[in-house]
Amino acid sequence: MNKNIKIVTLVLVGISQFSLAQIKEERLILDRKREPEVKKIEKKKTSVESEKNYPPKEKEQEPVEYKITNVPMVSDFKTSTIEGEDISPKFNTDSQRNYFQVGYGNYSKFLADGNISHQLDKNTEVGIDVHGITTNGLEKEYDWSSKQSDFNVAAFITSNTEKGKANITADLGNHNYNYYGIYALQPASDVDLKQSYNELKINGYYDFFKNNWINDIRFKSSILADHFDAKETSGEAQINFSKYDLPFLYQEKINADLGVKLATQKSQFELLNKSESQYLIFAMTPKVSFYKGNSYLAIGSDFSFINGKNADKNTPEAKTNNFRWFPFAEVLYEATEQYKFYAGIDGGVKMNSYSSLLQENPFLVSDVVLKPTETKYHFYLGLKGDVDQTFKYDVNAGFSELRNAQFFKANDLFDYVNTLNRSAYNFANTFSAIYDDGTLSEVKGSVQYFPLQNLVLDAELHFMQFKLDHLNEVYYKPVVQTTIGAKYSLLDRKLNLGFKGVFVSERSTNSFSVVTTFPEFSIQEKTKESLPSYLDVNLNADYKINKNFTVFVMGNNLLNKKYEHYLGYKVLGAQVLGGLRIAF
């Protein structure tokens, strides 16, 4: 085993060194989860959710792939991560599902959430999940308000039938915060900086147990409205056809898939330019996969039709109709369980919505231009494996060509009148979405090590570099991001300890300086500023008193660095939150 680990380590180092000489920029997107969990590589079924006694035997034969579970940074003081994932402790998987927990910490941070589910019969379950968190923010750092609060309530029903499994979930979220990141002016302490938005999401699926032509049917929908009367509605429906285990030659088989998706989105803003956009995307994704043992070759395509309408108060409506073809191919060769080589090419369309952009940056002005981002192609190659169920790794490098890649930039004042009696978003304290074409080079590496039965160590490293056609600077995209984590259980798993460290390199931004003149302000823009790199260290612990009561404590940003994730918006310093969880 030690010899294999040494070989894997040498391969990781070799690829990383080679990639450092090739890449120029990076891009990282973090998937957001309900509860925090150390980043890990796990075996996960790609077609169905992993649940007890599910999927059935027919779907257990489908190929297993490694997936990286991404987690947002725990102490970013912004709406996108002040939700449950930033402080809710991660408990043992054997905890009862029904629970309620409360916690309190410095910065007047208060947490209350819970989950209640009920089995109506052996095949049907209903439940509700609630979550709330509030904080008074950086009262000693700013004269004006920086308080925030998040509330979510979700209800679901899940039912197993003879042919498959169905689920419908409705989620209502309320997000309240302030545009507190003011750096160019000095407003009064009672200035109104309020922003908020409400979003209702209704999602559902029906997953067939047997791949008898239809694999699953899924739908998503959302309605969003913010404090400044912006409105956005979206819907998506997808049906995945499939036929698996078709015979092909000796000891080989074929899987055939066809995905059909229809998505719509309409966004309207009432501020500034009063931008409007409406999109319809229709996509078909056929794929054929050839398997021999755990090795396979998959070939397919993505055919997408994009219909768009854009307008604002100064520009007449512009219509676009585009048909796009994106290639898809992937090959994986399993030399042994320890060494699996893979390579491929893919692409597709990602619709940028007001909702999705607020998840990344809640301090957007309520008037943004929305365009779909197209990955014309994305080449990648990598190596992954599992060494004696003790050491798991996945390292890969990729190169993409992008159309309308999306970034953020800081906004100027929207009027230059020499007065501080202005709107919440008019202090050079908001951001807008900008787009450009270009290429992206990146390298990712993840490892997970199990030296003991009750100890897990993991790490993830991500390099990326953009080369854009028109923008001279790539704003808010770190070239390097690294996470290191550990989880340790002792006292027969009654005591659980956790650690996570996050390092993010410098990020470029633009900024503005204001000089007071009468009767107007004089504004100067700097197009090449840098936000310093930072290291965010986090610890957590929970102790299970008995099967019903657990106490927990969380320490976030323990180095007490009030770094800025976005210009002007300092995050909370060192935070300690403790509480009690009741399971029933």
Summary of the structure (lengths in Angstrom):
residues: 584
radius of gyration: 24.8
end to end distance: 42.8
largest distance: 84.9
contacts: 1925
relative contact order: 0.15
helix: 6%
strand: 61%
